[in-house]
Amino acid sequence: MNKVRGGYVIVLVVIAMTVLMAVGISTLRLMSAGYGYARHGIRTDQAQYAAEAGIAFSLAELANDNSHTGITSPYTVYNDASGAATFTTQVQNGTADTKKITATGLVYTQPLAAPSAAVSKRVVEVQVGKDNSVGLADTKIFAGYGGVKLTLTGDVMKSIYSLGSVDVGSAQVGSDAHPVKVWSANRGCGTYTTYPQQCAAGTDPVTIVSPVGAIYGTVCARHQTGWQNIYPGTVNPGLGLIPNCVPTLYEMPTFNKAAFTATKTTVVAPADAGCVTGIPFFRPAITARTWAANTRISSTFNYTELLDCNITVAGDVYIRGDFTMKNVYQLNLIVPDSVGCVPPTIVVNGIVDFATRVNVVVNSCGTGLRIISFASSNSTCANSDTCSTITNQHLYNTKNTETVGCGGSGVNPTLPGTLLWSYFGKASIKFGCNANGVIGQTIEVGGFGLINDASYSLSEVSSQSRYRPVSWKIVY
């Protein structure tokens, strides 16, 4: 009997061991499958992160270039012994002020140098829309932390955006029949070690000299309490002063100087860039020049010749010095039809000073020029082909330094379709100057300086808040 029971026990033990082995094998298989699923999930997440990095990359590119169409060559997110991840993007125009960004993220189990196929892929699609909540479409004056100061006695019929204050003085901004928008973020406070920073409540950022000065339209200014001489207007009226308003914060527009200058390889000496008279020594007179695309003028271009000069600006130009005109004769900067509707850009390391008769001749598309000065208190940066950032201390020291000047001599520079941009310093629109748009850390408009009604809108200039996502989805 005991022997029989012993036989049963052996059989039961064998069965139990077999069951336990089966359970163990199944558990190992489940664990292995779970680990595989986890690894797949991680790679899928990594591919999605790579695609989202592509979305962010193209949004940043759109801030610099509204014509950006995407990144066709794979951009490497990481590439090491653990594997690699890349993204590509495609940007397509949508309806009105929208674009569609489609980003593809790929993840590899080996470094890119090793022959391997992508193991995970994610495609993300984002619809983005232009943010005109502060009215950049009709804004012609965009100031940084140094703010806007109007010392003119005439009218400014243009909307104003300022990261700092707005000193209207005795001027009139807008009119009863033509209301505009004035926005002040009130962020121009601080010393050279703390500048710029948000100003505290207690002092109005928008100031008006009563009873002469006035604003007609809508005013949104942080910490503004004074409402005197701020009117909504009667024709398509604005809102007057919006109480407790905090403007959408637009950072200063940016420009990629390094990428721009890298392509300016056709070197031209200043003496060969302008016109010359037939004297002395009976040299032949030259009354016209062409600045071809990708021209690099090797140093300061100061036109002093005693004759009118026609310069055709056939593309982007880089001047490694100042760009000045203080002559009694006329310098015509002619924009040819060949450039189409995109304004040629003239980047200047030094100051821009058009005191006298500079005239921009627009093409049949109404296209003028975009002229940018990178002069600052940091001379090393100003003389660099690549530097486009300076410390807050240098920004503080440069904010009241005139690096772009137009007018003031009584002989009127006329710059239709043209944007003047002081990247680090003050842009001054003085008596007689007639420009189409102005950007500067500080902007001063004086005398009867004009910001005219031609085609150039600051909505065409990159600002970091320009496009915002409207919808987002994973395609697959």
MILUM-552519 format. One record per residue (C-alpha): x, y, z; residue in three letters. Coordinates in steps of 0.25 Angstrom, whole numbers, padded with zeros to 4 digits, always signed. Example, Ala and Ser with C-alpha at 12.3 -4.5 7.8 and 13.67 -1.06 7.14 Angstrom:
// MILUM-552519
+0049-0018+0031ALA/+0055-0004+0029SER/
***
This chain:
// MILUM-552519
+0000+0000+0000MET/+0011+0010+0004ASN/+0018+0006-0009LYS/+0006+0010-0017VAL/+0004+0023-0010ARG/+0019+0026-0013GLY/+0016+0023-0028GLY/+0005+0033-0027TYR/+0013+0044-0021VAL/+0024+0042-0031ILE/+0014+0044-0042VAL/+0008+0056-0035LEU/+0022+0062-0034VAL/+0025+0060-0048VAL/+0011+0066-0053ILE/+0013+0078-0043ALA/+0027+0080-0049MET/+0022+0080-0063THR/+0011+0090-0060VAL/+0021+0099-0053LEU/+0031+0098-0064MET/+0020+0101-0074ALA/+0016+0113-0065VAL/+0030+0118-0064GLY/+0032+0117-0079ILE/+0019+0124-0082SER/+0023+0135-0072THR/+0037+0137-0078LEU/+0030+0138-0092ARG/+0020+0148-0086LEU/+0032+0156-0080MET/+0040+0155-0092SER/+0028+0160-0100ALA/+0025+0171-0090GLY/+0039+0175-0091TYR/+0038+0176-0106GLY/+0025+0184-0106TYR/+0032+0193-0096ALA/+0044+0195-0105ARG/+0034+0197-0116HIS/+0026+0207-0108GLY/+0039+0215-0104ILE/+0044+0215-0119ARG/+0030+0220-0123THR/+0030+0231-0113ASP/+0044+0235-0117GLN/+0040+0236-0131ALA/+0028+0245-0127GLN/+0037+0253-0119TYR/+0046+0255-0131ALA/+0034+0259-0140ALA/+0030+0269-0129GLU/+0044+0274-0129ALA/+0043+0276-0144GLY/+0030+0284-0142ILE/+0037+0293-0132ALA/+0049+0295-0142PHE/+0040+0299-0154SER/+0032+0309-0145LEU/+0045+0315-0141ALA/+0049+0316-0156GLU/+0036+0322-0159LEU/+0039+0333-0149ALA/+0052+0336-0157ASN/+0046+0333-0171ASP/+0032+0333-0175ASN/+0035+0326-0188SER/+0041+0314-0180HIS/+0036+0301-0187THR/+0042+0290-0178GLY/+0054+0282-0175ILE/+0056+0272-0186THR/+0069+0266-0182SER/+0068+0258-0169PRO/+0072+0266-0157TYR/+0079+0258-0146THR/+0073+0259-0132VAL/+0083+0249-0126TYR/+0093+0239-0131ASN/+0101+0230-0122ASP/+0104+0216-0118ALA/+0089+0214-0114SER/+0084+0217-0128GLY/+0079+0230-0135ALA/+0067+0239-0137ALA/+0064+0249-0148THR/+0053+0257-0153PHE/+0048+0264-0166THR/+0037+0274-0168THR/+0029+0280-0179GLN/+0022+0293-0178VAL/+0010+0296-0187GLN/+0002+0309-0188ASN/-0013+0308-0184GLY/-0024+0317-0185THR/-0023+0332-0181ALA/-0012+0333-0170ASP/-0010+0318-0167THR/+0000+0308-0171LYS/+0001+0293-0169LYS/+0014+0287-0163ILE/+0016+0272-0165THR/+0027+0265-0157ALA/+0033+0251-0159THR/+0041+0245-0147GLY/+0049+0233-0149LEU/+0057+0225-0139VAL/+0068+0215-0142TYR/+0074+0204-0133THR/+0088+0206-0138GLN/+0096+0219-0141PRO/+0094+0225-0154LEU/+0107+0221-0160ALA/+0103+0206-0158ALA/+0094+0200-0169PRO/+0080+0199-0162SER/+0066+0202-0165ALA/+0057+0211-0156ALA/+0049+0203-0146VAL/+0039+0213-0142SER/+0032+0224-0149LYS/+0023+0235-0145ARG/+0017+0246-0154VAL/+0011+0258-0147VAL/+0003+0269-0154GLU/+0000+0283-0148VAL/-0008+0294-0153GLN/-0002+0308-0149VAL/-0009+0321-0151GLY/-0003+0335-0151LYS/-0005+0342-0138ASP/-0010+0356-0141ASN/-0016+0359-0127SER/-0008+0371-0125VAL/-0010+0376-0139GLY/+0003+0374-0145LEU/-0003+0374-0159ALA/-0005+0389-0158ASP/+0007+0392-0149THR/+0018+0400-0155LYS/+0026+0404-0142ILE/+0031+0392-0134PHE/+0040+0396-0122ALA/+0048+0388-0112GLY/+0050+0391-0098TYR/+0055+0405-0100GLY/+0041+0409-0105GLY/+0036+0419-0114VAL/+0037+0434-0113LYS/+0030+0444-0122LEU/+0036+0458-0123THR/+0028+0462-0135LEU/+0018+0472-0136THR/+0010+0465-0147GLY/+0001+0452-0147ASP/+0005+0437-0147VAL/-0006+0429-0154MET/+0000+0416-0151LYS/-0001+0405-0140SER/+0010+0404-0130ILE/+0015+0392-0122TYR/+0026+0394-0111SER/+0032+0385-0101LEU/+0035+0397-0093GLY/+0028+0411-0092SER/+0021+0420-0102VAL/+0024+0435-0100ASP/+0014+0442-0109VAL/+0017+0456-0105GLY/+0010+0466-0113SER/+0007+0457-0125ALA/-0006+0451-0129GLN/-0006+0436-0131VAL/-0018+0432-0140GLY/-0030+0441-0143SER/-0045+0442-0140ASP/-0047+0436-0154ALA/-0035+0427-0154HIS/-0033+0420-0140PRO/-0021+0411-0138VAL/-0015+0402-0127LYS/-0004+0405-0117VAL/+0002+0394-0109TRP/+0012+0395-0098SER/+0017+0383-0090ALA/+0024+0392-0081ASN/+0037+0384-0079ARG/+0048+0394-0081GLY/+0052+0396-0066CYS/+0065+0391-0059GLY/+0079+0396-0058THR/+0090+0391-0067TYR/+0092+0378-0059THR/+0077+0375-0059THR/+0071+0381-0072TYR/+0062+0378-0077PRO/+0051+0375-0067GLN/+0036+0377-0065GLN/+0033+0391-0059CYS/+0025+0391-0046ALA/+0012+0397-0045ALA/+0011+0412-0041GLY/+0016+0419-0054THR/+0008+0420-0067ASP/+0016+0414-0078PRO/+0008+0423-0088VAL/+0010+0437-0086THR/+0003+0449-0093ILE/+0005+0464-0092VAL/-0009+0470-0090SER/-0017+0477-0097PRO/-0009+0475-0110VAL/-0005+0461-0111GLY/-0015+0450-0112ALA/-0017+0435-0116ILE/-0030+0431-0124TYR/-0033+0416-0125GLY/-0029+0405-0115THR/-0018+0405-0104VAL/-0014+0393-0097CYS/-0003+0396-0087ALA/+0002+0389-0075ARG/-0001+0396-0062HIS/-0007+0408-0069GLN/-0017+0416-0061THR/-0017+0430-0068GLY/-0028+0431-0078TRP/-0027+0446-0081GLN/-0026+0449-0096ASN/-0029+0434-0100ILE/-0041+0433-0109TYR/-0047+0422-0117PRO/-0051+0430-0129GLY/-0064+0430-0136THR/-0062+0424-0150VAL/-0059+0409-0147ASN/-0056+0412-0133PRO/-0046+0405-0124GLY/-0048+0402-0110LEU/-0040+0414-0104GLY/-0032+0410-0092LEU/-0034+0396-0088ILE/-0034+0395-0073PRO/-0024+0385-0067ASN/-0019+0381-0080CYS/-0007+0372-0082VAL/-0002+0372-0097PRO/+0002+0359-0103THR/+0017+0358-0102LEU/+0024+0359-0115TYR/+0039+0357-0114GLU/+0048+0366-0123MET/+0048+0361-0137PRO/+0061+0353-0140THR/+0070+0351-0152PHE/+0080+0341-0155ASN/+0093+0349-0159LYS/+0102+0337-0159ALA/+0094+0330-0170ALA/+0092+0343-0178PHE/+0107+0347-0178THR/+0112+0333-0181ALA/+0106+0334-0195THR/+0111+0348-0198LYS/+0124+0345-0206THR/+0125+0355-0217THR/+0134+0365-0211VAL/+0133+0379-0216VAL/+0142+0391-0211ALA/+0134+0403-0207PRO/+0140+0411-0218ALA/+0135+0402-0228ASP/+0121+0401-0221ALA/+0117+0416-0224GLY/+0117+0426-0235CYS/+0129+0435-0239VAL/+0130+0448-0246THR/+0139+0451-0258GLY/+0149+0459-0249ILE/+0160+0459-0245PRO/+0170+0454-0256PHE/+0159+0453-0266PHE/+0154+0440-0262ARG/+0141+0435-0268PRO/+0129+0438-0261ALA/+0120+0426-0255ILE/+0106+0430-0252THR/+0100+0416-0250ALA/+0104+0403-0242ARG/+0098+0390-0240THR/+0099+0383-0226TRP/+0097+0368-0231ALA/+0091+0358-0221ALA/+0101+0353-0211ASN/+0110+0365-0212THR/+0119+0368-0200ARG/+0124+0383-0199ILE/+0137+0381-0192SER/+0136+0394-0183SER/+0129+0406-0180THR/+0120+0412-0192PHE/+0119+0427-0191ASN/+0114+0433-0203TYR/+0121+0447-0205THR/+0122+0449-0220GLU/+0117+0461-0226LEU/+0107+0455-0236LEU/+0094+0448-0235ASP/+0095+0433-0235CYS/+0086+0421-0239ASN/+0089+0408-0231ILE/+0081+0396-0235THR/+0080+0386-0223VAL/+0078+0373-0230ALA/+0078+0364-0218GLY/+0083+0363-0203ASP/+0096+0372-0200VAL/+0105+0372-0188TYR/+0113+0384-0184ILE/+0124+0382-0174ARG/+0124+0396-0169GLY/+0115+0408-0169ASP/+0105+0412-0179PHE/+0103+0427-0180THR/+0098+0438-0189MET/+0100+0452-0186LYS/+0102+0458-0200ASN/+0094+0469-0207VAL/+0093+0460-0219TYR/+0083+0449-0220GLN/+0086+0434-0218LEU/+0075+0426-0224ASN/+0074+0411-0219LEU/+0066+0404-0230ILE/+0059+0391-0228VAL/+0057+0383-0241PRO/+0046+0375-0245ASP/+0055+0363-0245SER/+0054+0362-0230VAL/+0039+0360-0230GLY/+0031+0364-0217CYS/+0042+0360-0207VAL/+0050+0372-0203PRO/+0065+0371-0204PRO/+0072+0372-0190THR/+0084+0381-0188ILE/+0091+0377-0175VAL/+0101+0387-0169VAL/+0111+0384-0158ASN/+0112+0399-0155GLY/+0102+0411-0154ILE/+0092+0415-0165VAL/+0091+0430-0167ASP/+0082+0435-0178PHE/+0083+0450-0175ALA/+0080+0455-0189THR/+0075+0451-0203ARG/+0073+0436-0202VAL/+0062+0431-0211ASN/+0057+0417-0212VAL/+0050+0413-0225VAL/+0041+0402-0223VAL/+0038+0392-0234ASN/+0025+0388-0241SER/+0021+0380-0229CYS/+0023+0392-0220GLY/+0035+0385-0213THR/+0046+0393-0206GLY/+0057+0389-0197LEU/+0060+0384-0183ARG/+0072+0391-0177ILE/+0077+0386-0164ILE/+0088+0392-0155SER/+0096+0383-0145PHE/+0104+0394-0139ALA/+0105+0393-0124SER/+0114+0397-0112SER/+0120+0383-0114ASN/+0130+0386-0125SER/+0134+0372-0126THR/+0120+0367-0129CYS/+0117+0379-0139ALA/+0130+0375-0147ASN/+0127+0360-0147SER/+0120+0353-0159ASP/+0112+0344-0150THR/+0109+0351-0137CYS/+0094+0355-0135SER/+0093+0355-0119THR/+0099+0364-0109ILE/+0099+0364-0094THR/+0088+0371-0086ASN/+0098+0381-0082GLN/+0102+0384-0096HIS/+0087+0385-0100LEU/+0085+0395-0088TYR/+0097+0403-0093ASN/+0093+0403-0107THR/+0078+0406-0106LYS/+0079+0421-0107ASN/+0091+0421-0117THR/+0086+0425-0131GLU/+0090+0414-0141THR/+0079+0416-0151VAL/+0076+0431-0155GLY/+0068+0436-0166CYS/+0065+0451-0169GLY/+0068+0463-0161GLY/+0075+0472-0172SER/+0063+0478-0179GLY/+0066+0470-0191VAL/+0056+0458-0191ASN/+0060+0444-0192PRO/+0049+0436-0198THR/+0048+0421-0195LEU/+0035+0415-0200PRO/+0033+0400-0197GLY/+0045+0401-0189THR/+0048+0396-0174LEU/+0058+0402-0166LEU/+0063+0393-0154TRP/+0073+0396-0143SER/+0075+0383-0137TYR/+0082+0387-0124PHE/+0081+0402-0123GLY/+0072+0414-0126LYS/+0065+0417-0140ALA/+0062+0432-0142SER/+0052+0436-0152ILE/+0055+0451-0153LYS/+0050+0463-0161PHE/+0047+0460-0175GLY/+0049+0445-0175CYS/+0038+0437-0181ASN/+0040+0422-0178ALA/+0030+0411-0178ASN/+0033+0403-0166GLY/+0043+0404-0154VAL/+0048+0394-0144ILE/+0058+0397-0133GLY/+0061+0395-0118GLN/+0057+0409-0117THR/+0050+0418-0127ILE/+0049+0433-0128GLU/+0040+0440-0138VAL/+0042+0455-0139GLY/+0040+0467-0147GLY/+0030+0463-0158PHE/+0036+0450-0160GLY/+0027+0440-0167LEU/+0023+0425-0166ILE/+0016+0425-0179ASN/+0005+0416-0185ASP/+0012+0408-0195ALA/+0012+0393-0196SER/+0022+0389-0185TYR/+0015+0383-0172SER/+0023+0378-0160LEU/+0014+0366-0161SER/+0025+0362-0172GLU/+0036+0363-0162VAL/+0039+0351-0153SER/+0035+0352-0139SER/+0035+0340-0129GLN/+0020+0340-0126SER/+0017+0340-0141ARG/+0011+0326-0143TYR/+0003+0318-0132ARG/-0002+0304-0133PRO/-0017+0303-0136VAL/-0019+0288-0137SER/-0010+0276-0135TRP/-0011+0261-0138LYS/-0003+0248-0140ILE/-0005+0244-0155VAL/+0001+0230-0152TYR/
***
